[in-house]
Amino acid sequence: MQRTLARTLAVTGVTALLAGGVVAGAAAVTAAPAPQAPAAQARVQPVTDDITKHGGGARTQGDRTEALKQAMNGSKAKNVILLIGDGMGDSEITVARNYEHGAAGRFPGIDALPMTGQYSTYSLDKKNGKPDYVTDSAASGSGWATGTKTYNGAISVDLKGQGQKSLLELAKEKGLRTGNVTTSELQDATPAVQVSHVSQRSCYGPDETTAKCPENALEKGGRGSITEQLIGTRADVTFGGGAKSFDQKAKAGKFKGKTLMEQAQTTGYQVVTNRSGLNRLSVANQKKPVLGLFAPGNLPTDWQGPGATRKGGKEAAVRCTDNPALTSRTPRLQDMTLKAIDLLKKKNKKGFFLQVESASIDKQDHAANPCGQIGETVQLDEAVEAALAFAKKDKNTLVVVTADHAHSSQLVYPGETTLGLTRTLTTNEGQPMTVAYGTADEGGSQMHTGTQLRIAASGPQSANVLGLTDQTDLFFTIQRALKLGKGGAMAQSSSSSR
């Protein structure tokens, strides 16, 4: 569970400005990932301030004006690290913070960014181009990756199916190093939007693409499946799951009849499959890009616990536990983030763009499993700490933390049930906390919600997230910060696999 006392990150006394005020909290990175630690043995203690006293619940510490002035930085950035909590709406953040750090506590990473705003997330109706008020991860990710609104299910194409240049592709064009890290399958929507362009998000490999996205298939003159395009886009660092899609064989092009794994290895990728392999990596560039495949599908979640049920709110409160499926062989998100930063910064004068995703906040929210989603939010926070620690030392890195869409978990009165599903947990403060899900019945999939989302940033150009923006604004914020080329429609070119 919480590994604050055993992390690779040590809290230092640096002042950071939260959305709610100025507090102490930043981090310094050590050289190597920490070993897997049992959850219950590494508990962080919640805030011990007496919240019953006058001002005891206040998050600010005096006038914030000067801190805000100091945080304003209009210069260009050398590096950008974008961290995404899939499905991490304000409710999901609050649920996780309450459990792990207490109601008056704060995340040392997520809550430590000085500039905070909100952004809208709507997608488009494919038939008429009007707003679709609830987005999926494909359309939302395409929005920040390309600056172009699109329909649910689309991966970095517009309403007409025209490919739109992504931030990662533009960064490569400028000669920057690039990275793409996730706890999901690498073909899942959020990582896919930076490296591929297909009409439907389910077109992971050649087999699915032939059946579901024939216009994108190599044999039809398209760019190929998500996996084939991922190989061709050639980010310097790619970490995640989804190894099983690499077993499929190409149906056309110079690698016809070869597995996608054979294609990756033939074209120079360093392939690693476990934590030991990750730790041994020492170089990542266009001659020797890195492909880390740490699970056949999604990586196991960090925590586990009973899901919400019809009567779960009134059952005895439970504690979350470590997921035994996440063994010491599998790197955690912080491990992958630390290694990605280390590889991308090495002998690099031009800078880098890195996207990092904690994917299963969303997946566990769909499953109405509060412990699962809380653990994945904590994983994201640890990755944010790693990014902020690097940025603090580098002094030329924009760090952005946000989500793709909100989800349906809600805090309700403790020990109560609702018309939906509930589960009561005991937080680190020893208090009961009931989490409710009301958009699907038991065994169903809870729905996304269409609310605006928190976006927070630190470093050069971070003031551009303030106020109310849109997901597509994030594309332009990063584009300006890194002085990238013009985005928009791509030429009708084919994949390098052809």
C-alpha positions in Angstrom: 0.0 0.0 0.0 1.4 3.4 0.9 5.1 3.2 0.8 6.0 6.8 1.7 8.4 5.6 4.4 10.0 3.1 2.1 9.9 4.9 -1.2 12.7 5.9 -3.5 11.6 9.4 -2.8 12.4 11.3 0.4 10.3 14.3 1.3 12.2 17.5 1.6 11.2 20.8 3.1 10.5 22.7 -0.1 7.5 25.1 -0.3 4.9 24.0 -2.8 1.7 25.8 -3.6 -1.4 23.7 -3.6 -4.7 24.6 -5.2 -5.8 25.2 -1.6 -2.7 26.9 -0.2 1.1 26.9 0.3 2.4 23.8 2.1 5.6 22.0 2.6 6.2 19.1 0.3 8.5 18.1 -2.6 10.7 15.2 -3.2 14.2 14.1 -4.0 15.0 11.0 -6.1 17.4 8.3 -5.3 19.2 6.3 -7.9 17.4 3.0 -8.1 13.8 1.8 -7.6 12.9 0.6 -4.1 12.1 -3.1 -3.6 8.6 -4.2 -3.3 7.4 -3.5 0.3 4.4 -5.0 2.1 1.6 -2.4 2.4 0.8 -2.7 6.0 4.4 -2.4 7.1 4.9 0.9 5.4 1.9 3.0 6.4 2.1 6.8 6.1 0.6 8.5 9.1 -2.3 10.9 8.4 -2.0 14.6 9.3 -1.8 15.0 13.1 -2.9 18.6 13.4 -5.9 19.0 15.7 -8.7 19.7 13.2 -11.0 20.5 16.1 -9.1 23.7 16.9 -9.7 27.1 15.3 -8.0 27.0 11.9 -7.1 23.3 12.4 -8.6 22.3 9.0 -7.1 25.2 7.0 -4.8 24.2 4.2 -3.2 27.7 3.6 -0.3 29.1 5.5 -0.6 32.8 5.2 -0.7 35.1 2.2 0.0 33.2 -1.0 0.6 36.2 -3.3 4.4 36.0 -3.3 4.5 32.2 -3.7 2.2 32.6 -6.8 4.5 35.3 -8.2 7.5 33.0 -7.7 5.7 30.1 -9.4 5.0 32.1 -12.5 7.5 31.1 -15.2 6.9 32.2 -18.7 10.1 30.8 -20.2 10.2 27.8 -22.6 10.8 24.3 -21.3 13.5 21.8 -22.2 11.4 18.9 -21.0 7.7 18.1 -20.4 6.4 15.3 -18.2 2.7 14.7 -18.6 1.1 12.4 -16.0 -2.4 11.0 -16.5 -4.7 9.4 -13.9 -7.2 7.5 -16.1 -10.6 8.1 -14.7 -9.2 10.3 -11.9 -11.9 12.9 -11.2 -12.1 15.0 -8.1 -14.1 12.3 -6.3 -11.5 9.7 -7.0 -8.7 12.0 -5.8 -10.7 12.7 -2.6 -11.5 9.1 -1.9 -7.8 8.1 -2.2 -6.5 11.1 -0.2 -9.0 10.4 2.6 -8.0 6.8 2.8 -4.2 7.3 2.6 -3.5 10.7 4.1 -6.6 11.7 5.9 -9.2 14.4 5.3 -6.9 17.2 6.2 -3.9 15.5 4.5 -2.4 16.0 1.1 -0.8 13.9 -1.6 2.9 14.8 -1.7 2.9 14.6 -5.5 -0.6 15.2 -6.9 -1.4 18.0 -4.4 2.0 19.7 -4.6 1.8 21.4 -8.0 1.6 25.2 -7.8 -0.8 26.0 -10.6 -4.3 24.4 -10.6 -7.3 24.8 -12.9 -10.1 22.8 -14.5 -10.7 21.6 -18.0 -13.7 20.4 -20.0 -13.6 17.0 -21.6 -16.5 16.6 -24.0 -16.0 14.6 -27.2 -17.9 14.9 -30.5 -20.8 13.0 -32.0 -19.4 11.3 -35.1 -22.7 11.8 -37.0 -23.2 15.5 -36.6 -20.1 17.0 -35.1 -22.0 18.3 -32.1 -20.8 17.7 -28.5 -21.0 14.3 -26.9 -21.0 15.3 -23.3 -19.3 12.2 -21.9 -16.0 11.2 -23.4 -14.1 8.0 -23.4 -10.4 7.6 -23.0 -9.7 7.5 -26.8 -11.4 10.8 -27.7 -10.1 12.6 -24.6 -6.5 11.4 -25.1 -6.7 12.3 -28.7 -7.8 15.8 -27.6 -4.7 16.6 -25.6 -2.4 14.6 -27.8 -3.4 16.3 -31.1 -5.4 19.4 -30.2 -8.3 18.1 -32.3 -11.7 17.1 -30.8 -13.0 13.7 -32.1 -15.5 11.0 -31.5 -15.5 8.3 -28.8 -13.4 5.4 -29.9 -11.1 7.4 -32.2 -7.4 7.2 -31.7 -5.8 10.5 -32.9 -8.0 10.9 -36.0 -10.6 13.6 -36.7 -14.3 13.0 -37.5 -13.4 12.1 -41.1 -10.7 9.6 -40.0 -7.8 11.8 -40.9 -4.7 11.3 -38.8 -3.7 14.2 -36.5 -0.1 14.7 -35.4 0.5 13.9 -31.8 2.8 15.7 -29.3 5.1 12.7 -29.2 5.4 12.7 -33.0 6.0 16.5 -33.0 8.6 16.1 -30.3 10.4 13.5 -32.4 10.3 15.7 -35.4 12.1 18.4 -33.4 14.8 15.9 -32.3 13.6 15.5 -28.7 13.7 12.2 -27.0 10.3 10.7 -26.2 8.7 8.3 -23.8 5.4 6.5 -23.3 4.7 4.8 -19.9 1.6 3.1 -18.7 0.2 0.4 -16.4 -2.2 -0.8 -19.1 -1.7 -2.5 -22.3 0.4 -0.3 -24.5 -2.3 -0.5 -27.1 -4.9 0.9 -24.7 -6.3 4.3 -25.6 -4.2 6.7 -23.5 -0.7 5.4 -24.6 -2.0 4.7 -28.1 -3.0 8.3 -28.9 0.6 9.4 -28.8 1.9 6.8 -31.3 -0.9 5.7 -33.6 -3.9 6.8 -35.7 -6.8 4.4 -36.1 -10.6 4.7 -36.4 -11.4 2.4 -33.5 -9.5 2.0 -30.3 -9.9 -1.8 -30.3 -7.6 -2.3 -33.3 -4.7 -3.5 -31.2 -3.0 -5.9 -33.8 -3.3 -6.9 -37.4 -6.1 -9.4 -36.7 -8.4 -6.9 -35.0 -7.5 -4.2 -37.5 -8.5 -6.3 -40.5 -11.8 -7.1 -38.9 -12.7 -3.8 -37.3 -10.7 -1.1 -38.9 -10.0 -2.4 -42.5 -9.3 1.2 -43.7 -6.3 1.3 -41.3 -5.0 -2.2 -42.2 -1.6 -2.4 -43.9 -3.0 -4.7 -46.6 -5.5 -2.0 -47.5 -2.9 0.7 -47.7 -3.4 2.0 -44.2 -0.9 2.8 -41.4 -1.5 -0.6 -39.7 -2.7 -1.6 -36.3 -1.9 0.3 -33.1 1.0 -2.1 -32.3 2.5 -1.9 -35.8 2.3 1.9 -35.6 3.8 1.9 -32.1 6.8 0.0 -33.5 7.0 2.4 -36.4 6.6 5.6 -34.4 9.7 4.5 -32.4 9.5 6.3 -29.1 12.9 6.1 -27.3 11.2 4.6 -24.2 8.0 2.5 -24.1 6.9 0.7 -20.9 3.7 -1.1 -20.1 1.8 -4.3 -20.8 0.1 -5.7 -23.9 2.8 -8.3 -24.8 0.2 -10.7 -26.3 -0.5 -8.4 -29.2 3.1 -8.7 -30.3 2.5 -12.4 -31.0 0.3 -11.5 -34.0 1.7 -11.6 -37.5 1.9 -8.8 -40.0 -0.4 -9.3 -43.0 1.4 -7.1 -45.4 4.6 -5.1 -45.9 8.2 -6.1 -45.5 7.5 -8.0 -42.3 4.6 -10.0 -43.7 4.3 -13.3 -42.0 6.6 -12.2 -39.1 5.3 -11.6 -35.6 5.3 -8.0 -34.4 7.8 -9.1 -31.7 10.2 -10.2 -34.5 9.6 -6.9 -36.2 10.5 -4.9 -33.1 13.6 -6.9 -32.4 14.7 -6.8 -36.1 14.4 -3.1 -36.1 16.6 -2.6 -33.1 14.4 -2.5 -30.0 15.8 -3.6 -26.7 13.0 -5.7 -25.3 12.7 -6.3 -21.5 10.0 -8.2 -19.7 10.6 -7.8 -15.9 12.0 -5.6 -13.2 15.5 -7.0 -13.5 15.6 -6.2 -17.2 14.3 -2.7 -16.5 17.0 -2.1 -14.0 19.7 -3.2 -16.4 18.8 -0.7 -19.1 21.4 2.0 -19.5 20.7 3.6 -22.9 17.6 4.5 -25.0 17.8 6.3 -28.3 16.7 6.0 -31.9 19.4 3.4 -32.5 18.5 1.4 -29.5 14.9 2.2 -28.4 13.5 0.4 -25.4 10.3 -1.7 -25.3 9.3 -2.9 -21.9 6.5 -5.5 -21.9 5.7 -6.4 -18.4 2.4 -8.3 -18.7 0.4 -10.1 -21.4 -2.4 -7.6 -20.8 -2.7 -4.9 -18.2 -0.2 -4.8 -15.3 -1.7 -6.1 -12.0 -3.1 -3.5 -9.7 -1.1 -2.5 -6.6 -3.9 -3.0 -4.0 -6.9 -5.3 -3.7 -10.1 -5.5 -1.6 -13.7 -6.5 -1.8 -15.8 -4.7 -4.5 -18.9 -2.7 -3.8 -22.2 -4.6 -3.5 -25.9 -3.9 -2.8 -25.4 -4.2 1.0 -21.6 -3.6 1.2 -22.0 -0.2 2.9 -23.5 -1.8 5.9 -21.0 -4.6 6.2 -18.0 -4.4 8.5 -15.5 -1.9 7.3 -12.4 -3.3 5.6 -8.8 -2.4 4.9 -7.2 -2.6 1.5 -4.4 -5.1 1.1 -1.5 -5.7 -1.3 -2.3 -7.6 -4.5 -0.2 -10.8 -4.5 -0.5 -10.8 -8.3 1.9 -7.8 -8.4 5.1 -9.6 -7.6 8.6 -8.3 -7.3 9.2 -9.3 -11.0 6.8 -6.6 -12.2 7.9 -3.0 -12.0 5.5 -0.5 -10.4 4.6 2.8 -12.1 7.2 4.8 -10.0 9.9 2.3 -11.1 9.1 2.8 -14.8 8.8 6.6 -14.4 12.2 6.8 -12.7 13.9 4.6 -15.3 12.2 6.5 -18.2 13.4 9.9 -16.9 16.9 8.5 -16.3 17.1 7.1 -19.9 15.6 10.2 -21.5 17.8 12.7 -19.8 21.1 10.9 -20.4 23.5 12.7 -22.7 20.5 14.8 -24.0 21.0 18.5 -24.7 17.7 18.9 -26.7 15.2 17.7 -24.1 12.4 15.2 -24.0 8.6 14.6 -23.9 7.3 11.9 -21.6 3.7 10.7 -21.0 3.0 8.6 -17.9 -0.3 6.9 -17.1 -1.8 5.2 -14.1 -4.4 3.3 -16.1 -6.4 1.2 -13.7 -7.9 3.9 -11.6 -10.5 3.8 -14.4 -10.5 0.1 -14.7 -11.1 -0.5 -11.0 -13.7 2.2 -10.9 -15.5 0.4 -13.8 -15.4 -2.7 -11.6 -16.7 -0.8 -8.5 -13.6 -1.7 -6.5 -12.6 1.1 -4.2 -9.3 -0.5 -3.0 -8.2 -1.1 -6.5 -8.8 2.5 -7.6 -7.3 4.0 -4.5 -4.1 2.0 -4.9 -3.7 3.1 -8.5 -4.2 6.7 -7.5 -1.4 6.3 -4.9 0.8 4.8 -7.7 0.2 7.9 -9.8 1.1 10.1 -6.8 4.4 8.3 -6.4 5.1 8.8 -10.1 4.3 12.5 -9.8 6.8 12.7 -6.9 9.5 11.3 -9.2 8.7 13.8 -11.9 8.7 16.7 -9.4 12.0 15.6 -7.9 13.6 15.6 -11.3 12.0 18.9 -12.3 13.2 20.5 -9.0 16.8 19.6 -9.8 16.6 20.3 -13.6 14.8 23.7 -13.2 13.7 23.5 -16.9 10.9 21.0 -16.9 7.1 21.5 -17.2 5.2 18.9 -15.2 1.5 18.5 -15.8 -0.9 16.2 -13.8 -4.5 15.6 -15.0 -7.0 12.9 -16.0 -8.8 12.0 -19.2 -12.3 11.8 -17.8 -14.1 11.6 -14.4 -15.7 8.5 -13.1 -18.7 7.4 -11.0 -17.4 6.7 -7.5 -18.8 8.9 -4.8 -18.3 9.5 -1.1 -21.6 9.0 0.8 -22.5 8.9 4.5 -20.5 6.2 6.3 -22.1 2.9 6.9 -25.0 3.6 4.5 -26.3 1.9 1.4 -27.7 3.5 -1.7 -29.8 2.4 -4.6 -26.5 1.4 -6.2 -23.5 -0.4 -4.8 -21.4 0.5 -1.7 -18.4 -0.6 0.2 -17.2 0.8 3.6 -13.4 1.1 4.2 -11.5 2.0 7.3 -9.1 4.8 6.5 -5.7 5.4 8.0 -7.3 7.8 10.4 -9.4 4.8 11.8 -12.6 6.3 10.4 -15.2 4.5 8.2 -15.5 5.8 4.7 -18.3 4.5 2.4 -17.8 4.7 -1.4 -20.8 4.3 -3.6 -21.2 3.5 -7.3 -24.6 4.1 -9.0 -24.3 3.8 -12.7 -24.4 0.0 -13.1 -25.7 -3.0 -11.2 -23.5 -5.7 -9.7 -21.4 -7.4 -12.4 -21.8 -4.4 -14.8 -19.4 -1.7 -15.8 -19.7 1.6 -14.0 -19.9 4.6 -16.4 -17.6 7.6 -17.0 -19.0 11.0 -16.1 -18.8 14.1 -18.1 -17.7 16.6 -15.4 -14.8 19.0 -15.8 -11.4 17.8 -14.4 -8.6 19.1 -12.3 -5.4 20.0 -14.2 -2.3 21.0 -12.3 1.2 22.0 -13.3 4.6 23.3 -12.2 7.5 24.8 -14.1 7.8 26.8 -17.4 4.4 27.8 -18.9 2.5 26.2 -16.0 0.3 29.3 -15.6 -1.5 28.2 -18.8 -3.5 25.6 -16.9 -5.2 28.2 -14.6 -8.9 28.9 -14.8 -11.2 26.9 -17.1 -9.6 25.4 -20.2 -10.4 22.5 -22.5 -8.5 19.2 -23.0 -7.4 20.4 -26.4 -5.7 23.5 -24.7 -3.2 21.1 -23.1 -1.9 20.2 -26.6 -1.1 23.9 -27.3 0.3 24.5 -23.8 2.9 21.7 -24.3 3.4 22.6 -28.0 4.3 26.2 -27.0 6.4 25.1 -24.0 8.6 22.9 -26.1 8.4 25.1 -29.2 7.2 22.2 -31.3 6.1 22.4 -34.9 2.6 22.8 -36.2 0.1 20.1 -35.5 -3.1 19.2 -37.3 -3.7 16.8 -40.2 -1.0 14.4 -41.2 -0.1 13.5 -44.8 -1.8 10.4 -46.1 1.3 8.4 -45.5 1.7 4.8 -44.6 3.4 3.0 -41.7 7.1 2.4 -41.8 6.1 -1.3 -41.5 5.1 -1.3 -45.1 
